């Protein structure tokens, strides 16, 4: 030992050669650096806020806002509190996001599938649409839609009425776009949005339920921690569900009625609930039919008939029970009835849908391309025509590749909806900016806004992950 | 298929002799549904094209564009400083031409028929388009400069090897030269001088260490010490020397509030891209790190930033950065904008790079480690080059969206290309000319974004050494 000690490195030199030392030292340095940076910034913030005489807190949210919101579904008035203004902004944002995501998916999948069409013209149109829209900034497109297209619509006196003057289903003028719609009150609409939200949130509970029920959690400390975590998630979601479904505006500091209260207060609202509930027997029947077809080798006729009957009933409810109203053109050029979309909302949704749709089209195209050519050929060899081959064989397999990037595209749409500010639509971001300008409280407003966007994105992301689990390869 | 050639030597694939008629039948009218679709589409496209052409040549009032070209390009940049903008363009064009020549040094002739036709077309457009016609002589001279520099670059590239590396240093240096040309002011207070001082000092220190260590045998520690001595001494001399001399040398100052238009957009985009790449790379490495604290911080950064809209981060940059700094320090608006853009883009870039890193099999790392490379060397020599190659399309995609995102700075008050367009369109004499103005800048954005996509595709094919 002593003889070789001249070659051995001892003391601090040995420490310097030890990888573990460097790993710990590096992390300590990082922590110290971050702590110093944050405390420096925080002390500056404190000093700056003390100088301007603002102390941190959210109590200002109870003060009257005093500004009007152009369009709102929450019967907001200027003398209401800031917290109500912000909730109105959130509902407005959700309105854009939900409609935008649905329409962008439709546009994107259509364009993506069209790029595989054997019609050269359709293929070219799809490619040109994607190449054009993706390479132009979204904000520019929004401004174009708003100022050049929707603002350029004719005066109400000679508005565009589709399909014909006598049969007015859609009217376009620079006062707004009128669409046929069920005769819902604002409360019913809000209730419907809340019900969708409640379903999305409720979906998250399933994962925790499954994890608890499956019994795959180990009986050690970590397993119990996971169990407690899952129970906590379920309890939290139950509380949120209570607010979304049963809260009453007067008691709960919230300015909307819970979905159940709102929907069950009118006949049409009840029909919405019935429609949404009918999804359950449809899903069960569909599963049963698949089971009968695949496992038992039956024709699945009974189930198909059941499905058709349910679909007809649903369609009847949709058409007749919701009290559809088409816009009516008055002598003066004005329009009554139907759903009025403001120019701001129309421009925002149109711009977002076409922009995001182009990205989704590329995702769908890449997904379909990822399915090996043999699958196409096999499907054709079985006698399926190209439409059926796409629908039954290729597209389901492509979904595995499509859904993860689709998730981030949906989140992008949600985040991009904050560009509403540029076209003057009062979404969450624009309401928050006004609140900040009036109160001079950037930190609090920013925290509220950031928290809301994070929650919305989390909601989208978790739900898409569940969908992703459904379409993944089930491997043994 | 049906004809089997009697001569086995004839192995060429049968040539697809398609007449236009068979092509049309095959691609447009191959069944009833497609035929109907084609007819409907032709009618719709025909009507749309007719409307578009009529609008371009009759309906549209292009005065809003042709009268304001200089505003679109440079914003409110002072008129008597336009020569500096032209000089900047000249430098970029010359460097680009030279680079083109060096890259194409192994081609027989740089100017193939297609390139020549492209050049001729560009010259023709410059002379014919109303927006470029007033500056046609200068633009054509620049085109000639590009061609001349390309020829020069080809000759130089053939003569000197390793010019590529020096060229990238040239681009790097040109950024600061251009920045100085843009801003002007006292040379001694400029970024250009600062970077120049550091470069000169580093060279001096390195030379000192290299020269002195030739004489006796010095250890690494002493060498580093010598380098530091040389560096600091030169730096101090340059710094104090320049102030002691007391001569104020420099161009006229152009305040940042005068920067605008396409010029500002490009400045923001290039600076943002240059800054977000290293930050994003570090964050991606941090997220893949074995060290829990580093990984946790990286994840927190990436996920927080990716969860909020860009506009709110820019808002934070404009409103909240001053709040977090000591009293009185208020960075320039453009600096704050670039900080916001960089923070946002680097989080997305980190995810793109991480995807690339994940695609590299573990065996690569293990092989590198078994060769005795430590972690930084394994990363920089083995893993990153492969990972970045995989990630090129995603990274360029992120750069493109950063370029597009500069438009959002128009909302927070910078007059970049979209911002200046907004203020031009607010001019009552161009009332309602929205479509014209937006169409013009949309074309500009489209050209830049498409060029980036095209470049990334070329880079991808040239780096793809798997299936050659």
Interface residues (C-beta under 8 A of the other chain):
Chain A: X23 X26 X27 X30 X31 X34 X41 X44 X45 X47 X48 X49 X51 X118 X119 X120 X121 X122 X125 X131 X132 X134 X135 X136 X137 X138 X139 X140 X141 X143 X144 X147 X148 X151 X152 X411 X415 X416 X418 X419 X421 X422 X429 X433 X436 X442 X443 X446 X449 X450 X453 X454 X457 X458
Chain B: X27 X28 X30 X34 X37 X38 X41 X42 X45 X290 X291 X292 X293 X294 X297 X304 X306 X307 X308 X309 X310 X311 X312 X315 X316 X319 X320 X322 X323 X324 X325 X326 X327 X400 X404 X405 X407 X408 X410 X411 X418 X422 X425 X432 X434 X435 X438 X441 X442 X445 X446 X449 X450 X453
